[in-house]
Amino acid sequence: MREDIKKRIIEKAETLVERIEFIEGHLSDVIFGDRILRKAIYKEF
């Protein structure tokens, strides 16, 4: 395989990993916030 193609594939894979890490971090923040909100609602009622 040509070196330029290998380099592009590696760059695309790195970008994909970065995006997945960002999404995972964002989702875990949302899930954590949702759990806190649910606990507060259950305590209120």
N, C-alpha and C positions, 0 to 999 in steps of 0.2 A: 504494500500500500504506500502511496506517496506520502512524504513527510508533511506536506501542507494539509492534506486530508486528515492525517492523524492529529495534527495540531488543532484543526477546527473541531474535530470530534471531541477532543479533550476539553477544549474551551466550552463547547456546548454542554458537556457533562458537568463541568464545574458550575456553570450558570444554573443548570437544573438542580444541582445539589443545594446551591445557595437559595434558590427560590423555595425548595422544599423545606429547608431549615427555617426560612422566614415564615412560611405558612404554619409550620408546626409550632413555632414560638407564639404566633398570633393566636392560633387556636387554643393553645394551652392557657393563654391569658384570658381568653373569652370563657373557656370552660371553668377556670378558677373563679372568675367574676360571677358567673352564673351560679356556681355552688354557694358562694357567699350570699347572693341575693335570695336563693331558695331557702337557705337556713334562716335568713332574716324574716322572710315571709312566713315560714312555718312557726317561728317564735311569736310573731305578731298575732297569728290566728290560733 
